[in-house]
């Protein structure tokens, strides 16, 4: 029976066929030495996109350091060991992609796979019989239920071995490159623009003959803009600490409407809000709770910034909050509907609809919310509701060990 798929073919070769293909490659002179000499993770795939051979860099990445030695010691025992961990699996399954277990067909067959650079690269190479290079963003299962975000560049090249078609699939981690580009964009764009705003206001302030009221107003505007500049710098400090696991949580008593009002003030003189409307829902619930104000405000600011960038001039972004028993919820709403391909990749590091060097916003939102504030990040985006991001948190969280909430 043909298995269902939302993208790539789901059918697989049998274990016997995988074993035959492995033996065929293993008997080629120097094939293992050549692959092991490649510093990048590399595997050989059959036409069903299943792994039939892997180099040492790949097995080390998976924690199977002695795979090559096992294969040379006892073929029957070794094949069973390696097959269990690698052979016959598809790349996403081997590295633990959280999408690969969503369907019976596995890696390549879910709706999320339609935008996966790894699957696209393999299919293009098989179809066009040429080298294909793509970038891939993958969420993999980690310890304690956490997800590890991988930014990868992948190469797929077809080869033929005595009538059997294979694909050499190589991977390199480009997370540092992606993060560097995002940081460059922030410091060379956002921070520079904000600093230019401070300079412009300061130039006005030094003009002679300004009425006292204007001097007072300009002084407040400079203060607000400098606060925004500090927020932009702190945002990257927070993200770096969050990814390294060094982020401290300093919980303190908060009030829901005061928090939202401060977020709105953050965009008072911001270019993101120019010609657009940012409001707090008139029915937003007033309540006290305990959380980290800096981290929670960073989450909400990122959500609002994304929404303001998305809506056209004259568009409205609405903030809301409510209690849900022992939990609380904050929402950010706009009337636009995100395309399906965007929805499928939200919360993935380095994914962005805004061009090269973007994409840390929604990823940091989920990371901070779920790993440090013990909450849950979710969204809906459809014609009826528009786009609504919801952040749910416990009504009270505690500071990290050694923190006093100050």
C-alpha positions in Angstrom: 0.0 0.0 0.0 1.3 3.4 -0.9 2.0 5.6 2.1 0.6 9.2 2.1 2.9 12.1 1.8 2.6 15.9 1.8 5.8 16.3 -0.2 8.5 13.7 -1.1 7.8 10.1 -1.8 7.3 8.0 1.4 8.3 4.5 0.1 11.4 2.9 1.5 13.8 0.2 0.5 13.7 -3.0 2.5 16.3 -3.9 5.2 17.7 -6.5 2.8 18.1 -3.9 0.0 19.8 -1.4 2.4 22.2 -4.2 3.4 23.0 -5.0 -0.2 23.6 -1.3 -1.0 25.8 -0.9 2.0 27.9 -3.9 1.1 28.2 -2.6 -2.5 29.7 0.7 -1.3 31.8 -0.8 1.5 33.6 -3.0 -1.1 34.7 0.0 -3.2 38.4 0.7 -2.8 39.1 3.6 -0.3 35.5 4.7 -0.1 35.5 4.8 3.6 38.9 6.6 3.8 37.7 9.2 1.3 34.5 10.0 3.1 36.2 10.0 6.5 38.8 12.5 5.2 36.0 15.0 4.5 35.6 17.3 7.5 31.9 17.9 6.8 29.2 15.5 7.9 28.5 13.3 4.8 26.2 10.4 4.1 25.3 8.4 1.0 21.6 8.1 0.3 19.7 5.7 -1.9 16.9 6.7 -4.3 14.5 6.5 -1.3 16.6 9.1 0.5 17.7 6.5 3.1 21.2 6.4 4.5 23.3 3.5 3.3 26.7 4.8 4.2 28.0 7.5 6.7 31.4 9.1 7.3 33.0 9.5 10.7 32.1 13.1 11.1 28.4 12.2 10.8 28.6 9.3 13.3 30.5 11.4 15.7 27.8 14.1 15.5 25.3 11.4 16.4 27.5 10.1 19.3 28.4 6.9 17.5 32.2 7.3 17.7 33.1 3.7 17.2 30.9 3.0 14.2 33.8 2.3 11.8 35.5 0.0 14.3 32.3 -1.9 14.8 31.8 -2.4 11.1 35.3 -3.9 10.8 35.0 -6.3 13.7 31.8 -8.3 13.3 29.8 -7.7 10.2 26.5 -9.2 11.3 26.6 -7.7 14.8 28.0 -4.4 13.4 25.3 -4.1 10.7 22.6 -4.5 13.3 24.1 -1.9 15.5 24.7 0.6 12.8 21.4 -0.1 11.1 19.5 0.6 14.3 21.2 4.0 14.6 21.8 5.1 11.0 21.3 2.8 8.1 17.9 2.9 6.6 17.0 6.2 8.2 16.6 9.4 6.4 18.7 12.4 7.4 16.1 14.2 9.4 15.3 11.0 11.3 18.9 10.3 12.1 19.6 13.7 13.5 16.3 13.9 15.4 14.3 16.5 13.5 11.0 17.0 15.4 9.0 17.0 12.2 10.2 13.6 11.0 8.0 11.6 13.4 4.8 13.5 12.6 3.8 11.1 9.7 4.1 7.4 8.9 6.3 8.3 6.0 8.8 10.1 8.1 11.4 12.6 7.0 10.4 14.4 3.8 6.7 13.6 3.9 5.2 16.3 6.2 3.8 19.7 5.2 6.8 21.3 7.0 9.1 19.4 4.6 7.8 21.5 1.7 10.1 24.3 2.9 13.0 22.1 4.1 16.2 22.9 2.2 17.6 19.4 2.9 14.7 17.5 1.2 14.6 20.1 -1.6 18.3 19.7 -2.3 18.1 15.9 -2.4 15.0 15.9 -4.7 16.5 18.5 -7.0 19.8 16.6 -7.3 18.0 13.3 -8.0 15.7 14.9 -10.6 18.2 17.1 -12.4 21.3 14.8 -11.9 23.4 17.7 -10.8 24.9 19.3 -7.6 22.3 21.2 -5.6 23.0 23.5 -2.6 20.4 24.7 -0.2 20.1 26.1 3.3 18.1 24.2 5.9 16.6 25.2 9.2 15.9 22.3 11.5 14.5 21.8 15.0 15.9 18.7 16.7 14.9 17.1 19.9 17.2 17.8 22.8 17.5 16.9 26.5 14.6 17.6 28.9 12.1 18.3 26.1 14.2 21.2 24.8 14.7 21.8 21.0 18.0 22.5 19.4 17.8 24.8 16.4 20.2 23.9 13.6 21.1 26.2 10.7 22.7 24.1 8.0 24.0 24.4 4.5 23.6 21.2 2.5 25.1 19.8 -0.7 23.5 16.9 -2.7 25.4 15.3 -5.6 24.3 12.3 -7.6 26.5 9.3 -8.3 26.1 6.0 -10.0 27.7 2.7 -8.8 27.3 -0.2 -11.1 23.7 0.6 -12.0 22.6 1.8 -8.6 21.8 5.5 -8.2 23.0 7.2 -5.0 23.2 10.8 -3.6 26.2 12.0 -1.6 24.6 14.4 0.9 26.9 16.7 2.9 26.1 19.1 5.7 27.9 22.0 7.5 26.6 23.9 10.5 26.3 27.6 9.6 24.6 28.7 12.9 27.5 31.1 13.7 27.4 32.6 10.2 23.6 33.2 10.5 23.9 34.6 14.0 26.7 36.9 12.9 24.7 38.3 10.0 21.7 38.9 12.3 23.8 40.7 14.8 25.4 42.8 12.0 21.9 43.8 10.8 20.9 44.8 14.3 24.0 46.8 15.1 24.4 48.3 11.7 20.7 49.0 11.1 18.5 49.2 14.2 21.1 50.6 16.6 22.5 53.0 14.0 19.0 54.3 13.2 18.2 54.8 16.8 21.5 56.6 17.5 20.8 58.8 14.5 17.5 59.7 16.1 19.3 60.7 19.3 21.7 62.9 17.3 18.8 64.6 15.5 17.0 65.4 18.7 20.2 66.6 20.3 20.8 68.9 17.4 17.4 70.4 17.9 18.0 70.8 21.6 21.1 72.9 21.1 19.4 75.4 18.9 19.1 78.9 20.5 15.8 80.5 21.2 13.7 77.3 21.7 10.7 77.8 24.0 11.1 76.1 27.4 8.2 73.8 26.6 9.9 72.5 23.4 13.2 72.0 25.3 11.4 70.0 27.9 9.6 67.8 25.3 12.8 67.2 23.4 14.6 66.2 26.6 11.9 63.6 27.2 12.1 62.4 23.6 15.9 62.0 23.9 15.5 60.0 27.1 12.9 57.7 25.4 15.1 57.2 22.3 18.2 56.4 24.4 16.1 53.9 26.4 15.2 52.3 23.0 18.9 52.1 22.1 19.7 50.4 25.3 16.8 47.9 24.7 18.2 47.0 21.3 21.6 46.3 22.7 20.2 44.4 25.7 18.1 42.3 23.3 21.2 40.7 21.8 22.9 40.3 25.2 19.7 38.4 26.4 19.6 36.2 23.3 23.3 35.3 23.6 22.8 34.4 27.2 19.6 32.4 26.5 21.3 30.3 23.8 24.3 29.5 26.0 22.1 28.7 29.0 23.6 31.5 31.1 20.5 33.7 31.2 19.4 34.6 34.8 15.7 35.0 35.7 15.0 37.9 38.1 11.3 37.6 39.0 9.4 40.5 40.7 5.8 41.6 41.2 4.3 43.1 38.1 1.0 44.6 36.9 -0.4 43.5 33.6 -1.6 46.9 32.3 1.5 48.7 33.5 3.6 46.2 31.6 1.6 46.7 28.4 1.7 50.5 28.7 5.4 50.4 29.0 5.7 48.3 25.8 3.5 50.8 24.0 5.7 53.7 25.2 8.7 51.9 23.8 7.3 52.5 20.3 6.2 56.1 20.9 9.1 57.5 18.8 10.0 54.4 16.9 10.1 54.2 13.1 8.3 50.9 13.3 5.1 52.6 14.4 5.2 55.5 12.0 1.8 55.8 10.3 0.5 52.8 12.2 -1.6 52.3 15.3 -0.6 50.4 18.5 -3.2 50.0 21.1 -4.1 48.1 24.3 -7.5 46.4 24.1 -10.1 48.3 26.1 -11.2 45.0 27.7 -7.6 44.0 28.7 -7.7 42.5 32.2 -5.9 44.2 35.1 -4.1 41.7 37.4 -1.0 41.3 39.4 1.6 38.5 38.8 5.2 37.7 39.3 7.7 37.3 36.4 10.9 38.7 35.0 10.0 42.2 33.6 13.1 42.5 31.4 12.6 39.1 29.7 8.8 39.4 29.4 9.0 42.9 28.0 11.6 41.6 25.5 9.2 38.9 24.3 6.3 41.4 23.9 8.5 44.0 22.2 9.7 41.5 19.6 6.1 40.4 18.9 4.9 44.0 18.5 7.9 44.9 16.3 7.2 42.0 14.0 3.5 42.9 13.8 4.2 46.6 13.1 6.6 45.6 10.4 4.0 43.4 8.8 1.0 45.7 8.8 0.6 48.4 6.1 0.4 52.2 6.8 -2.8 52.8 8.8 -2.7 49.2 10.1 -3.6 48.4 13.7 -1.8 46.2 16.2 -3.6 45.3 19.4 -2.2 44.1 22.8 -4.3 42.2 25.2 -4.0 40.2 28.5 -6.2 38.0 30.6 -6.1 35.4 33.4 -6.7 31.7 32.8 -6.9 30.1 36.3 -3.3 29.7 37.6 -2.0 31.1 34.3 -1.9 34.4 32.5 -1.9 35.1 28.8 -0.6 38.1 26.7 -1.7 38.4 23.0 -0.5 40.5 20.1 -3.0 40.8 17.2 -3.1 42.2 13.7 -5.5 41.6 10.8 -3.1 40.1 8.3 -2.9 36.4 7.5 0.5 34.8 7.2 1.2 32.6 4.1 1.3 28.9 4.9 5.0 28.6 4.1 5.7 31.3 6.7 3.6 29.7 9.4 5.4 26.4 8.9 8.8 27.9 9.8 7.9 30.4 12.5 9.9 30.1 15.8 12.9 28.6 13.8 16.2 30.3 14.2 17.3 32.4 11.2 13.9 32.1 9.4 12.7 35.5 8.3 10.4 36.9 5.6 12.4 40.2 5.7 15.6 39.2 3.9 19.2 38.2 4.6 20.5 38.6 8.1 17.2 38.6 9.9 15.2 36.0 11.8 16.1 36.0 15.5 12.8 37.6 16.6 10.3 34.7 16.8 13.0 32.2 17.6 14.1 34.3 20.7 10.4 34.7 21.7 9.9 31.0 21.9 13.3 30.3 23.5 12.8 32.9 26.3 9.1 32.1 26.9 9.5 28.3 27.1 13.0 27.8 28.5 13.2 30.6 31.0 9.7 31.9 31.7 8.1 28.4 31.9 5.4 29.4 29.4 4.1 28.4 26.0 4.3 30.3 22.8 1.6 29.7 20.1 -0.1 31.5 17.3 -3.1 31.3 14.9 -3.3 32.9 11.5 -6.4 32.7 9.4 -9.0 34.8 7.6 -11.4 34.8 10.6 -8.9 35.8 13.3 -6.1 37.5 11.4 -2.8 36.7 13.2 -2.8 36.3 17.0 0.4 35.4 18.9 -0.4 34.1 22.4 2.1 33.8 25.2 0.9 31.8 28.3 2.7 31.9 31.6 2.3 30.7 35.1 0.9 33.4 37.3 4.0 33.3 39.4 7.6 32.1 38.7 10.7 32.2 40.8 14.1 33.8 40.2 17.0 31.7 39.1 19.3 30.3 41.9 21.3 33.1 43.3 19.0 35.9 42.1 16.9 37.9 44.5 14.6 39.4 42.0 16.2 42.8 42.0 
